[in-house]
Amino acid sequence: MSRKSLKWLPAVLAPALIAAGVVAVPLQAGASVDLPDKTANEVLQLIAESTEDSFSGTVVKTANLGLPEGLSAGLSGMSESAPGGMSGMTGDAGAAGALASGLELLSGSHEARVFVSGPMNLRIQVKDRLAERTAVSDGTDAWFYDSETNVATHVAIPSEARSELSEELGNAAELATPAQVADRILDKLGDSTDFAVGTDARVAGRTVYELVLTPKPTETLAESMSIAVDSETGLPLQVSVAARGQAEPAMQVGFSSIDVSEPAADLFTFDPGDGVTVEELPVPTEPPTGTVHPDPGIEEPVVTGTGWDAIVEIPAASALEELSANPLFAELTTEADGGRAFSSALVTVFFTDDGRVLAGSVPLDRLQAAAF
C-alpha cells in the first residue's frame, strides 16, 4: 500500500474528527470568574472578529473512545517493522500501518508545542513517547524533522507559490490548535447546531466564555460540544465533545498553557545540525494536468448530508481490500449484515462485503441504510 493510499484512512474517520475536542485540563469554573454577559451570537462574533495571529503554547489532545488499550501501539510496532519504516510499508505491515495512522488520531494523549506568527510562520513540535517530530516554515523554507529516523526533509518554497503555501499550511495543521479546530467546526456544523452560552471559566490561566453547541439531528452519536473562547482576544483556547451515554469527554484538544505575545523570530528557522540526514524535496515546476487521481487505487470520498450526521463513503478499491485482509482487521471490527463494523463512542465505520467503506458519527444502521 503506497503512502498516497494511506491518506484516505483519516478521511474515513473524518466525521469523528469534526468534533476533535478539549484540553486534558477541564474548564475551571468558579466564583472568581464573572464576565460581562454575552449572547451566543455575541460570542460567535467575538470569535469572528479575533485578530490574534501570534501566540505560542502547549496543546494537548486526548481521546476516550473506548478503543482497546494497547491496540494502536501494537499496530504501530508492526508498521515500523516493515522494511524502510512507514515509507517502505507493503503487504500486511502496510495495512497495519494504515490502521495505526487512523487509530493514532482516535486514541490516547498527544502533546505538541505550537508557535504561530502571522499566516506564514509556523512551528509545531509533536512529542511521542520516545521521539519528536518537528515541522517549521518561515514562508521561504519548510522543514520536517523526525528524531526517530534523524532525517530532515527540506522544501525550498518558490516565491510564486508562497500565497498558496499559506493556505496549505493551514490545511496541514488544521487540527494543530483549538482555534483551527473551532473554525472548522463552526464552518461544518453551523446550520445543524443550536448555540448557547455556558459557564464562565478559565483555561490556561485566561478567562473564557463557554460556547455550547448542541446537534439538531437526534441520531448523531455526539451529545454536545463546547468551545472555550478567550474573553479578551476571541481566540478559541479549548474545544470539548461529549458522546451520548458517556460521562467523560470523548475527544479533547486545547491549550494547557498559552502566551499571546509574539514568538521569537528564530523559532521559524531550522538548522539540521551535524549528523542529520537532509533530504531535498523538489517542488514541481509545472502544475499537474488532467483530473486523474494521483493514486488510481483510491477514489475520492463521497459525502452524503452535512453537519453532525454526515456520512462519508469511499468506493471499493484494491488498497482497501488489502487493509481488510490484515489479520488485525478482525480485532478492530465485528460482523454485521452486509460486512463488518468498527464502532466507538463518536464514530462508526462500516466495511461492506463489496469493498466499500462508509463512516459517520451515526449508529451502524444508518450506514447500512446508506450502503444498500
Order of alpha helices (4+ residues) and beta strands (2+ residues): alpha-alpha-alpha-alpha-beta-alpha-alpha-beta-beta-beta-beta-beta-alpha-alpha-beta-beta-beta-beta-beta-beta-beta-beta-beta-alpha-alpha-beta-beta-beta-beta-alpha
